[in-house]
Amino acid sequence: MRYFEIYAWTDCPYCVNAKELLISKQEQFVFCCIDQSDILLSFLKEKYDWQTVPMIIEKNTDNCEEKFIGGYTDLSEYFDTQECESD
């Protein structure tokens, strides 16, 4: 099974847009609000070499792989690319 993790701030418009995009695509996802988690945010920034939220990761439970997508714009481009490849 494929699903996405979104690390986000509650009031971030890009974070909300990412969540809404995944809903519109009928994708499974976890939305993790890190408003009060400065240490976790620092860890994630270092782990994924990414400085802003949202941080979006694609997870695959079949093979335990993960792919860092990026932010909202990257997620949108990711789906655009998938649609072009399936045509």
N, C-alpha and C positions, 0 to 999 in steps of 0.2 A: 504494500500500500504506500502511496505517496501522500505526504502532507507537508505543510509549511509551518515554520515557527516565525512569528513576528515579535521582535523585541522593540517596545514602543513606549512613548509617553502618552498619557491619556488624552491630552489636548492638542497633540501634534496633528496638523491637517494632513501631512503626508502619511502618517501612521494610520489615520482613519481611512484615507483613500486606499491604502494597501489592503486593509481589512475589507473594504467594500468591493475592491476588485476581486479578491479571492471569493467573496460571497457570490458575486455576479458570475464567476467562472465555475461555481459549485465545487470548489476545492475544499478539502479538509485542512484546517489550520488551528494553531494554538496562538492566541494573542496574549503576550506577556507584558503587562504594564510594569515598567521599571522606574516609576516616578520616585520612589523612595529607596532605590537600590544603587547608590553611587558606586559602591565597590563592585557589584555585578556589572554595571555599565563599563567601568574601567577594564574589567577582565575581558568582556566581550569586544571592546574596542581593540584591545591588544590581540586577542585570539584571531579575530577576523580582519585585522588591519583596516578598520573602518571607523570613522570618527563621528558619524551622525546616526540618528534614528529616522526611520525604522531600519532595523537590521533584519533581513529576511533570509531564511535558510530553508532550502528544500531538503526534506528527509525521506528516505526510502526504507521502510521496515523489512522489505524482502532481503536486501543485501546489506543493511546497516550503513549505507553510504549517506553522506550529506554533501550538499553543494551550496556554497554561499552565493546568493543572488545579488544582494546589495540593498538599495533603498527602493522607494516606490517607483521611480522612473525606470530603474533596472528591472523591476518585476513586470512592469507594463511592456517593456521591450522584450523580455523573456517570453511572455505569452504571444506577442506579435511574431516573434521568430518561430515559435512552435506552430502557429497557425500557418505561416508561410511554408514550413517544411511539410505540413500535412496536405497541402494543396497539390 
